[in-house]
């Protein structure tokens, strides 16, 4: 549910910017794949990730895509950490860094 914006308390420029920032960021959900990628041993090639996690789903509000399809153009690209995999997936989906799940930094920090 969107948050109500009190336009009287904000300048119109700030209000429009805030609304655009929230409306333009599509939701990308990695689900259990996020934890698997965070725990995987790096460096790793796209081919190795496809072999192990290829059937895993990444969801957006309009579609669900499999990891193998998203990384197929990466060929023998080598990823040094989970944030690089995340960036490649978002790029393949046509999104800049737009996942509401977490900042890129959180992808390299495992919960204790």
C-alpha positions as CSV (number, residue, x, y, z in Angstrom):
1,X,0.0,0.0,0.0
2,X,1.6,3.3,-1.0
3,X,2.3,5.9,1.6
4,X,0.3,9.1,1.6
5,X,2.3,12.1,0.8
6,X,1.4,15.4,2.4
7,X,2.3,17.8,-0.4
8,X,1.7,20.8,1.8
9,X,4.7,19.8,3.9
10,X,7.0,19.1,1.0
11,X,8.0,21.3,-2.0
12,X,6.4,20.1,-5.2
13,X,9.8,19.2,-6.6
14,X,10.7,17.0,-3.7
15,X,7.2,15.4,-3.6
16,X,7.4,14.5,-7.3
17,X,10.9,13.2,-7.0
18,X,10.0,11.0,-4.0
19,X,7.0,9.6,-5.8
20,X,8.9,8.9,-9.0
21,X,11.7,7.2,-7.1
22,X,9.2,4.8,-5.5
23,X,7.1,4.2,-8.6
24,X,9.9,3.6,-11.0
25,X,11.7,0.9,-8.9
26,X,10.2,-2.4,-9.9
27,X,10.2,-5.2,-7.4
28,X,12.7,-8.0,-8.1
29,X,12.5,-11.0,-5.7
30,X,15.2,-13.6,-5.6
31,X,13.5,-15.7,-2.9
32,X,15.6,-18.7,-1.7
33,X,18.1,-18.1,-4.5
34,X,19.4,-15.0,-2.6
35,X,20.6,-17.1,0.3
36,X,22.1,-19.8,-2.0
37,X,24.1,-17.2,-3.9
38,X,25.3,-15.6,-0.7
39,X,26.5,-19.0,0.7
40,X,28.1,-20.1,-2.6
41,X,31.9,-20.2,-2.9
42,X,33.4,-17.5,-5.1
43,X,34.8,-16.9,-7.6
44,X,32.3,-18.8,-9.8
45,X,31.5,-18.7,-13.5
46,X,28.0,-18.1,-14.9
47,X,28.1,-21.7,-16.3
48,X,28.7,-23.1,-12.9
49,X,25.8,-21.1,-11.4
50,X,23.5,-22.2,-14.2
51,X,24.5,-25.8,-13.6
52,X,23.7,-25.6,-9.9
53,X,20.9,-23.1,-9.7
54,X,19.6,-22.8,-13.3
55,X,16.0,-23.7,-12.5
56,X,15.7,-21.2,-9.6
57,X,13.2,-18.4,-10.2
58,X,13.6,-14.7,-10.0
59,X,10.2,-12.8,-9.9
60,X,9.2,-9.4,-10.9
61,X,5.6,-8.0,-10.8
62,X,5.1,-8.9,-14.4
63,X,7.0,-12.1,-14.9
64,X,9.0,-15.0,-13.5
65,X,12.3,-15.8,-15.1
66,X,14.7,-18.7,-14.5
67,X,18.3,-18.0,-13.6
68,X,19.6,-20.1,-16.5
69,X,17.8,-17.8,-19.0
70,X,19.0,-14.7,-17.2
71,X,22.7,-15.7,-17.2
72,X,22.8,-17.5,-20.6
73,X,24.4,-14.4,-22.2
74,X,27.1,-14.2,-19.5
75,X,29.0,-17.2,-21.0
76,X,32.2,-17.8,-19.1
77,X,31.9,-14.6,-17.0
78,X,33.4,-15.0,-13.6
79,X,31.7,-13.5,-10.6
80,X,33.8,-12.6,-7.6
81,X,30.9,-12.2,-5.2
82,X,27.0,-12.4,-4.9
83,X,26.6,-8.7,-5.6
84,X,28.0,-9.2,-9.1
85,X,25.6,-12.0,-9.8
86,X,22.7,-9.8,-8.5
87,X,23.8,-7.0,-10.8
88,X,24.0,-9.4,-13.8
89,X,20.5,-10.7,-13.1
90,X,19.0,-7.2,-12.7
91,X,20.7,-6.1,-15.9
92,X,19.3,-9.2,-17.8
93,X,15.9,-8.2,-16.5
94,X,16.4,-4.7,-17.9
95,X,16.5,-3.1,-14.4
96,X,19.2,-1.0,-13.0
97,X,19.9,-1.7,-9.3
98,X,16.2,-1.8,-8.4
99,X,15.7,-4.7,-6.0
100,X,13.8,-3.6,-2.9
101,X,15.1,-6.7,-1.1
102,X,18.3,-5.2,0.0
103,X,21.1,-2.9,-0.8
104,X,24.0,-4.5,-2.8
105,X,26.2,-4.5,0.3
106,X,23.8,-6.9,2.1
107,X,24.4,-9.5,-0.6
108,X,27.9,-10.1,0.7
109,X,27.1,-10.1,4.4
110,X,25.8,-13.4,5.8
111,X,23.5,-13.3,8.7
112,X,24.8,-14.8,11.9
